[in-house]
Every structure is written in structure tokens, then in C-alpha cells.
Amino acid sequence: MEDVLSEETLRDIVDVAVRLVELGGAAVIAVGASIAFVRVGIVLARRDSGPARFTPVRLDLGRFLALGLEFQLAGDILRTAIAPSFQQIGQLAAIAAIRTALNWFLRLEIRQERDELAEGARGAAGVP
């Protein structure tokens, strides 16, 4: 009896899924970068002063980047889901480690900047 879903068909389906997930990740990053670019232009046009004027833009861009990296990692995991070779597993491990480290540092920076903004808002409001 022939398999209902051959390995080749399954590979084709997963390949399409990988491309869609990676496209989603690229789209998230592109949208976030576009929004950040526009917001930077607005900040520069207003001639706001102070070192924290770009912080909200950076925080939002960082969130888009973190989400986009998650999509990219999901695509990498999908790619190796069907009969991976040891070489593919090694590549996935390296890519996952790099993307996880990037995401971790990005989230750390986002948290620090968010805390700094909150402290600045409390200071501006006269709250100790």
C-alpha cells in the first residue's frame, strides 16, 4: 500500500511552510523598520532635544526585530524537521544559538530602555 503522504510531498509542504514563515519574519522586520524610519523623521522634524528622544522609536523597532527573529528561527526549525542530516542539525544549532543570543540581548536592551523611560517620566512628574 502506497503512503498517503510521500516523503517528497511532505518535504514540498514543509518547504512552502518555511518560505511563508520566513516571509512573515521578513515582513515583520520590514514593517517595523519602515515605521521606525518614519518616526525618526518626525522626531528630527520636531527638533526635539534630549538623548531620550529616539528611545521610544528604538523600543518599538526592537520589538519588531525580536518578533521577526522568532519567525526566522521558526523557519529554521521547520527546515530541519524532516529527516535532518547531522550537518543540518549542526547548522540549526549554530543559527538557533546566534538568533537566541541576539534576541536575548535585544530584549535586555528593550527592558533597560523601558525602565529608563519610566524613571524619566517619574522624574518629570516629580515622583521619587
C-alpha positions in Angstrom: 0.0 0.0 0.0 1.4 3.4 -1.0 1.8 6.0 1.6 -0.9 8.7 1.5 1.7 11.4 2.0 5.1 10.6 0.5 8.3 12.0 1.9 8.8 14.1 -1.2 5.3 15.6 -0.8 5.9 16.3 2.8 9.2 18.0 2.0 7.4 20.2 -0.5 4.7 21.1 2.0 7.3 21.9 4.7 9.3 23.9 2.1 6.3 26.1 1.4 5.6 26.5 5.1 9.3 27.5 5.7 9.1 30.1 2.9 5.8 31.5 4.3 7.2 31.7 7.9 10.4 33.3 6.7 8.4 35.7 4.5 6.4 36.6 7.6 9.5 37.3 9.6 11.0 39.4 6.9 7.7 41.3 6.6 7.5 42.0 10.3 11.1 43.4 10.3 10.4 45.5 7.1 7.2 46.9 8.6 9.0 47.7 11.9 11.9 49.3 10.1 9.6 51.4 7.9 7.6 52.6 10.9 10.8 53.4 12.8 12.2 55.3 9.7 9.0 57.5 9.6 9.1 58.1 13.3 12.7 59.1 13.2 11.9 61.6 10.5 9.1 63.0 12.7 11.4 63.3 15.7 14.0 65.1 13.6 11.4 67.4 12.1 10.2 68.4 15.5 13.8 69.1 16.6 13.1 67.5 19.9 16.0 67.8 22.3 17.5 65.3 24.7 19.2 62.0 24.5 16.0 60.0 25.0 14.1 61.4 22.0 14.8 58.3 20.0 14.3 55.8 22.8 10.6 55.1 22.1 11.4 54.6 18.4 14.2 52.2 19.3 12.0 50.3 21.7 9.3 49.7 19.1 11.9 48.8 16.4 13.5 46.4 18.9 10.1 44.7 19.4 9.6 44.2 15.7 13.2 42.8 15.4 12.7 40.4 18.2 9.4 39.1 16.7 11.0 38.9 13.2 13.9 36.9 14.7 11.4 34.5 16.3 9.8 33.9 12.9 13.1 33.3 11.2 14.1 30.8 13.9 10.7 29.0 13.4 11.5 28.7 9.7 14.9 27.2 10.5 13.4 24.7 12.8 10.8 23.7 10.2 13.5 23.3 7.6 15.2 20.7 9.7 12.0 18.9 10.8 12.0 16.2 8.1 14.9 13.7 8.1 17.6 16.2 9.0 21.3 15.3 8.4 23.9 15.9 11.1 25.2 18.8 9.1 21.7 20.4 9.1 21.3 19.8 12.8 24.7 21.4 13.5 23.7 24.4 11.3 20.4 24.7 13.1 22.1 24.6 16.5 24.5 27.4 15.4 21.7 29.5 13.9 19.5 29.0 16.9 22.3 29.9 19.3 23.1 33.1 17.4 19.4 34.2 17.0 18.6 33.3 20.6 21.6 35.4 21.8 20.6 38.3 19.5 17.0 38.1 20.8 18.2 37.9 24.5 20.4 40.9 24.2 17.7 42.8 22.3 15.1 42.0 24.9 17.6 43.1 27.7 18.2 46.4 25.9 14.4 46.9 25.4 13.8 46.3 29.1 16.6 48.7 30.2 15.4 51.4 27.9 11.8 50.9 29.0 12.9 51.2 32.7 14.9 54.4 31.8 11.8 55.9 30.1 9.7 55.1 33.2 12.3 56.6 35.5 12.4 59.8 33.3 8.6 60.0 33.3 8.5 59.7 37.1 11.2 62.3 37.4 9.4 64.7 35.1 6.2 64.2 37.1 8.1 64.9 40.4 7.5 61.4 41.7 10.5 60.0 43.6 
